[in-house]
């Protein structure tokens, strides 16, 4: 399956070189290109515009601080995205309580048809609303896996949990989304 | 799932969500850190060596400067702000200034004036960080940012022009005053 992240923007080497030397206009251009992908990631993972705004600012502070150490052996957008994801995870760790953990019973794997959501999912507002009702960590696993293309191994490493935990959260989140969207659809029928 | 014909794969549904737009730009809060890191190594020695020139230099009029009593947002009255155009102009002027500033042998008074401009920009950026995007305040602040950058660009262009003609910049400023 081809997954295209909103972060996947090719940045010219010349622009990166100028940004490495802290040339303000080059840094500003990078900010403008990646502002919405970073903020959107924050909203999806943190579920709160204010927290996403803080995360947006801190992410770019770190990006420009660490940019001289960026070696360029991977795409710049992937490097920047990882900083943004780490910023989100750091904030999620600070919340902690009431979040799913390894001690929960694992959710059975999804059947193939369970990867399909009710038609209501095509309504961006409805999907955004029900996403916001999932636990932060569950929503983050869904987003990192489906929208950003992370593997379960990568998500497990990021969360400091097992691969089984990542798969379990994906299954649980998907079933919850289906149920919530179905409820929404039924209530509009 | 009764309606399988219209069912949506979860991955496609999530990826199809539109990007969110922040309520305000974080750039004004990030920019001062970028600028302070960029100028820190080169400018401290100059600033220390030219402390005596500071008081004189910041009071001098800048070639191409607007009158001091003209309101910075005077052009806004009754006009529609084209925010993307202002942002582009801001970036263009910053590129121009960066290109002109790429000169390790700038006279001390030009460096000190540059610091004064950058302090003014930092003040505007700090206000922008607090202004909701699209608000009248934010639009006016972007206009002010472009105005300040225009004056700064005019200053640096004048300096380079005078330098190419072999004339010292600080003498000319005093003569203009």
Interface residues (C-beta under 8 A of the other chain):
Chain A: X1 X3 X4 X6 X21 X22 X23 X24 X25 X27 X28 X29 X31 X32 X35 X36 X37 X39 X40 X43 X44 X49 X52 X53 X56 X57 X60 X61 X64 X65 X113 X115 X116 X117 X118 X119 X121 X122 X124 X127 X128 X142 X143 X146 X147 X174 X177 X178 X182
Chain B: X1 X3 X4 X6 X7 X8 X9 X10 X11 X13 X14 X15 X16 X17 X18 X19 X20 X21 X22 X23 X24 X25 X26 X27 X29 X30 X31 X33 X34 X35 X37 X38 X87 X90 X91 X92 X94 X95 X98
